[in-house]
Amino acid sequence: MSVPTITPARLAELAAAGPVSLIDVRTPAEFEEVHVPFARNVPLDRLDPKAVGDPAAAVYVVCRSGSRGQKACETLRAAG
């Protein structure tokens, strides 16, 4: 099952409407270079699905190219 994606514009709309849970799974060095202001940095190798928050709430994941984001989503889905 593929992971649905949204555009940056859609993410901005969601953020304007209320709090958004956005996890940036890049390394801390990459995150420091540039990141979405409301994103929290949780590198893929440190991602703990139990620490993400409410399992019923929407969580968005971002990385540079999409491959780490895809892996993070698969990890989160596998955990329920």
Secondary structure per residue as TSV (DSSP state, phi and psi in degrees):
chain	resnum	aa	ss	phi	psi
A	1	M	-	360.0	126.5
A	2	S	-	-78.3	157.1
A	3	V	-	-90.5	126.7
A	4	P	-	-66.5	149.1
A	5	T	-	-120.9	158.8
A	6	I	-	-129.8	162.0
A	7	T	-	-85.7	159.9
A	8	P	H	-57.3	-35.9
A	9	A	H	-63.9	-40.8
A	10	R	H	-66.2	-40.5
A	11	L	H	-61.1	-41.9
A	12	A	H	-62.6	-39.5
A	13	E	H	-62.7	-45.4
A	14	L	H	-61.7	-43.4
A	15	A	H	-65.0	-34.9
A	16	A	H	-68.4	-27.2
A	17	A	H	-84.1	-16.8
A	18	G	S	163.3	-180.0
A	19	P	-	-59.5	140.6
A	20	V	-	-127.4	134.9
A	21	S	E	-90.7	106.1
A	22	L	E	-121.2	121.9
A	23	I	E	-109.9	125.1
A	24	D	E	-97.9	113.6
A	25	V	-	-94.7	16.0
A	26	R	S	-79.3	173.8
A	27	T	-	-68.2	159.0
A	28	P	H	-57.2	-37.1
A	29	A	H	-64.2	-43.2
A	30	E	H	-64.5	-41.6
A	31	F	H	-61.1	-41.2
A	32	E	H	-64.8	-31.6
A	33	E	H	-63.4	-48.5
A	34	V	S	-163.3	139.7
A	35	H	-	-161.5	163.2
A	36	V	-	-71.1	131.3
A	37	P	T	-53.1	-35.5
A	38	F	T	-96.5	6.8
A	39	A	-	-78.3	150.0
A	40	R	E	-113.0	140.8
A	41	N	E	-89.0	117.3
A	42	V	-	-134.0	93.5
A	43	P	-	-53.5	144.3
A	44	L	G	-51.3	-41.0
A	45	D	G	-72.0	-7.2
A	46	R	G	-115.4	6.8
A	47	L	-	-67.8	121.6
A	48	D	-	-117.6	107.1
A	49	P	G	-54.6	-31.3
A	50	K	G	-69.3	-22.1
A	51	A	G	-94.4	0.3
A	52	V	S	-71.4	-34.1
A	53	G	-	129.6	-153.3
A	54	D	-	-61.3	118.1
A	55	P	T	-65.5	-18.5
A	56	A	T	-86.7	-14.3
A	57	A	S	-85.3	150.3
A	58	A	-	-69.7	135.6
A	59	V	E	-126.4	132.2
A	60	Y	E	-110.4	144.5
A	61	V	E	-125.5	139.8
A	62	V	E	-135.2	146.9
A	63	C	-	-148.1	-169.8
A	64	R	S	-76.1	-53.0
A	65	S	S	-107.5	-17.1
A	66	G	S	110.5	-20.7
A	67	S	H	-70.4	-43.7
A	68	R	H	-68.4	-35.9
A	69	G	H	-62.2	-42.1
A	70	Q	H	-60.7	-46.6
A	71	K	H	-62.7	-40.0
A	72	A	H	-63.5	-43.4
A	73	C	H	-63.2	-40.7
A	74	E	H	-63.2	-40.3
A	75	T	H	-63.7	-44.4
A	76	L	H	-66.1	-41.9
A	77	R	H	-62.9	-43.4
A	78	A	H	-61.7	-29.9
A	79	A	T	-83.3	-6.5
A	80	G	-	97.8	360.0
